[in-house]
């Protein structure tokens, strides 16, 4: 799918993606010549179709994780389906400069279903580590979600 | 208004890079399977002919003969391979870039949706339930792609893919692999099975798959017919084995030796 500014005969460029949480998606595109912005609004079924392809509108912000689509989209996954080796646990920082998790952040993470939790935890930890953040807090999680486009996590 | 340029006329770099994302998915599959000697799809156009049973026992026979074998249970909605290989229930180890397969009887490595789903639960997806037929097929194809791209099999002589009845999963597999896999066909002796399996074999030929041969299952009592012979003659392929109702390990060893 591409967008063309008919007046300028120019391909419009992706600007921003928003997932309001009701299954819909909004993506804005801007004409590089005249600056006109249009929004593409998809209904839940159309959004789901894009998700089912395992691609991200606006481009990938984190590397594709193993079984990413399965872990994000399957609703009948076993709680104990996965184990994540070598992941630091608890509040203390792990080896290799891994960030620690505040109690509040751990509580929030505990609300993520087990089936996908390990993957989510790794993404947040990588985000913090790459930015030199020593402790992951709910505020850090919010920032990461916004920056990385992790609206569904 | 002048003619509007078409999709293919617009070639500016797109930040979404959807074609590049799809290309990266295909590349990941190819890289993961680079260490696999042969990818073999076990298929049939007919349900209930024993594809999974044959797949599991053939994999075990190949493993007993010293070959490194994996089984990918591509029957996402009715996975049975872990039970047939007597794989103990255990979590899958999810590393940063791959998932480890589990190991069953005779050292056969395996991945299956059965390892991921709650006991007795169907494969269900988050998302709008209305008109789910629009996206469900794509979601299952993505799941199949991830089973292919994300499992670190290590070096394998053969990866057997146990396909569900029908042709849809085979077509998805061809698209994901980028080339058609070799195909082993399973039938029972009856003319009804023959007619359904014929369609599947025709589809495989049309896609360019190499037909390795036919395995006629459940022979000797109960089912009358010559489906194996008929299909072998029609497609100029061998009947690799006729599996009786109560096969011995030698039955499977002989089949493994013929592949």
Interface residues (C-beta under 8 A of the other chain):
Chain A: X1 X2 X4 X6 X9 X11 X13 X14 X23 X44 X45 X48 X49 X51 X52 X53 X54 X55 X56 X57 X58 X59 X60 X64 X66 X67 X68 X69 X70 X72 X73 X74 X75 X76 X77 X78 X79 X80 X81 X82 X83 X84 X85 X115 X118 X119 X122
Chain B: X1 X4 X5 X7 X10 X11 X12 X14 X15 X16 X17 X18 X21 X22 X24 X25 X28 X91 X92 X93 X94 X95 X96 X97 X98 X99 X115 X116 X117 X118 X119 X121 X122 X123 X124 X125 X126 X127 X128 X130 X131 X134 X135 X136 X138 X139 X141 X142 X143 X145 X146 X150
